[in-house]
């Protein structure tokens, strides 16, 4: 229980101490987190489409399978991460921040296909 409490405090401080976070209320924090997630998702989808266009047909099929598996992983991972806040006001914020973090990570992985701009 001691380690769980430390983890909760650390997670909360990480969320609230984000250098780009200008929100003051929970509503504002959730709204800001939602905007960040939508931007990350838009960027990832753009790069995914580019990656898809650079593959041959078998590569496209493998990429599609990998992307669908990653989406399942992301959703389950974020549900698990946020589950300790189930029913509380922090649930949505933790869930959305997790979605943003994992989507940005996936975006970085997909950029390997962006050969034209990968060195910029």
N, C-alpha and C positions, 0 to 999 in steps of 0.2 A: 504494500500500500504506500509505503514511503516513496518508492521509486515512481509509482504512478502519479503521486502528487507532484513530485519534482518535474515529471514529464509534462503534466498539464500546465504547470506554471511556465515552463520553458516554451511550450507551444504557444501559449497565450502571449507571452512577451515577444516572441518572434513575429507573430501576426500583427500585434499592435505597434511594434517598433519599426515597421517597414519604413525606409527612408523616403519613399515616394508616397507614402500614405498621408493625405492631408485631411482625411475624414475625422470627425470628432464623435459622431453618434454611431450606434450600431447600424442604423438605416444607411447612413452615409458610407460606412465601411463596406457594407454588403453591396451597395450600389457601385462603389469604386471597384470592388473585387469583380463584380459582374462585367464591368467595362473592360477590365484587364483580361478576363477570360475570353470575352468575345473577340478582342483583338488578337490574342494568342491563337484562338481557334481559326480565325480568318487567315492569319499568316500561315498556319500549318496546312490548311486546306489548299491554299495557293501553291505551296511547295509540293504538296502531295500530287496535285494535278500536273505540275511540272515533272515530277519524278515519274508519274504514270506515262507521260508522253515520251519520256526518254527510254522506256523499256520496250523490249520486244513482247510478243503476246504471252510467252511463258513467264517472263519477268513481271508483266502487269498482273498476271494471276497470282503469283507469289507475293507481290507487293500488296495486292488487295487482301489476301488471306492474312498477311502480317498486320495490316492496318486494322482489320476487323478484330483480330486477336488482341491488338494493343488497346482498342477501344474498350473491349470487355475488361482487360486488365486495369485500365485507368479508372473505369467506373467502380469496379470492385475495390480497388485500392483506396479510392477516395471515400467510398462508403464506410470502409473499415476504419480509416483514419478519423473520420468525423463521428463515428458511432458512439464514442464516449460522451458526445454532447447531444445525443438523440433527445429530442424534446426540449432542448434549451436554445437560447438565442445564438449561441456560438456555432451551432451545427452548420447552418448555411454558409457562414463565413469560412469555416474550416474546410468544408466540402469544396467551395468555389476556389479557394486559394490552392487546394490540392490539385484540382482540375487544371488550373492555370500553370502550376509548376510542372506537372507531368506533360501538359500539352507543349510547353516551351521546350522541355527535354526532347520530346518526340520531334518537334520542329528542327532542333539541332541535328538529330539523327537523319532526318529526311534531307537536309541540306547537302548531303553527300551527292545527291542527284543533280544539284544545281551547279553543274560544272562551269557554266559561263561566269557565274558570280561567286564561286566558292572561295576565291583568293582575295576578295575585296574586304 
